[in-house]
Amino acid sequence: MTMSTPTIEPTHFRDVMGHLPTGVVVVAGREPGTNSPAGLIVGTFQSLSLSPPLVSFSVTTTSRSWPRIRPSGQFSASVLAAEQRHVCRALSTRGHDKFAEVDWHESTSGAPQIAGAHAWIDCRITQELPGGDHLIVIAEVCRLEAGHGEPLVFHRGRLGAIRERGH
Ligand SMILES: Cc1cc2nc3c(=O)[nH]c(=O)nc-3n(C[C@H](O)[C@H](O)[C@H](O)COP(=O)(O)O)c2cc1C
């Protein structure tokens, strides 16, 4: 007997998966040729392997920024700090100059890093795998550095800070 896959409504999927809190990360690079900065917000950034040091995230196949970042073979990930909601808004909204009102500087590789972020990770793309309507990007960590303060967190459709943490 074959088992059919139950139909999962996209809104239900989003609602339940939204109970899993995530960090808010800017993935940014330089478009070869124009050298202009390109980037987007991802909530799927995570560490993948310690030795070798690898990270991964998933990017929608309809992303406009990823095809501009990919050809350089590298990107910088900026883990946003609690007070950087405006950066999240700017980098997750299409159809405007995403970097115009965002304070950023160049990493040693030349990729844009968000000033005042909670952490920065410079990466070299090693693999891209299909993942439904997303691509899974795997990258090697070249350089990383922690900043200060608290991280920005996305949970149940809302941005916030971590209110309480036990030790
Ligand atoms: C908190 C948050 C998390 C997100 N996570 C992802 C993600 O993991 N992958 C993705 O492709 N888009 C994600 N997005 C949506 C993109 O940031 C958004 O669609 C963006 O406008 C895409 O830009 P682009 O078309 O210039 O690439 C997220 C947005 C927010 C606000």
The ligand as an ORCA input file, in Angstrom:
! r2SCAN-3c Opt
* xyz 0 1
  C      12.730     37.815      9.187
  C      12.832     37.465      7.721
  C      13.427     36.276      7.339
  C      13.552     35.941      5.975
  N      14.167     34.785      5.614
  C      14.375     34.488      4.310
  C      15.142     33.347      3.943
  O      15.639     32.584      4.768
  N      15.321     33.123      2.605
  C      14.797     33.950      1.643
  O      15.002     33.709      0.456
  N      14.075     35.052      1.981
  C      13.870     35.342      3.286
  N      13.184     36.470      3.644
  C      12.569     37.293      2.595
  C      13.570     38.159      1.839
  O      14.413     38.904      2.685
  C      12.792     39.145      0.938
  O      11.911     38.408      0.116
  C      13.686     40.015      0.106
  O      12.939     41.106     -0.396
  C      14.307     39.283     -1.056
  O      15.071     40.229     -1.726
  P      15.652     40.015     -3.177
  O      14.510     39.674     -4.094
  O      16.305     41.342     -3.467
  O      16.644     38.885     -3.103
  C      13.046     36.823      4.990
  C      12.455     38.038      5.383
  C      12.349     38.360      6.730
  C      11.733     39.679      7.134
*
